Amino acid sequence: MKIGDKLKGVITGIKPYGAFVSLENGTTGLIHISEIKTGYIDNIYNTLKVDQDVLVQVVDFDEFTQKASLSLRTLEEEKIKFLIATVSQIVD
């Protein structure tokens, strides 16, 4: 696993500071609350659910502990950039 990888996973636990994810490659990681989406999250429990399937991007990986820091936000921003580029091509 390396930074930038996109992996499927399942949320296994939620705490006020983030969500724990079991990844398809057998490792685990944490989506810190600041990496869930752009903007303020008032209540993480209304945003994510245990057993929810997610597609995440690796933003950091500790080879010693085999734990990953994950992001949903970076993929959200990637989708927005793609949509803007697509719309601007259609308009041109």
Rosetta blueprint (number, residue, H / E / L):
1 M L
2 K L
3 I L
4 G L
5 D L
6 K E
7 L E
8 K E
9 G E
10 V E
11 I E
12 T E
13 G E
14 I E
15 K E
16 P L
17 Y L
18 G E
19 A E
20 F E
21 V E
22 S E
23 L E
24 E L
25 N L
26 G L
27 T L
28 T E
29 G E
30 L E
31 I E
32 H E
33 I H
34 S H
35 E H
36 I L
37 K L
38 T L
39 G L
40 Y L
41 I L
42 D L
43 N L
44 I H
45 Y H
46 N H
47 T H
48 L L
49 K L
50 V L
51 D L
52 Q L
53 D E
54 V E
55 L E
56 V E
57 Q E
58 V E
59 V E
60 D E
61 F E
62 D E
63 E L
64 F L
65 T L
66 Q L
67 K E
68 A E
69 S E
70 L E
71 S E
72 L L
73 R H
74 T H
75 L H
76 E H
77 E H
78 E H
79 K H
80 I H
81 K H
82 F H
83 L H
84 I H
85 A H
86 T H
87 V H
88 S H
89 Q H
90 I H
91 V H
92 D L
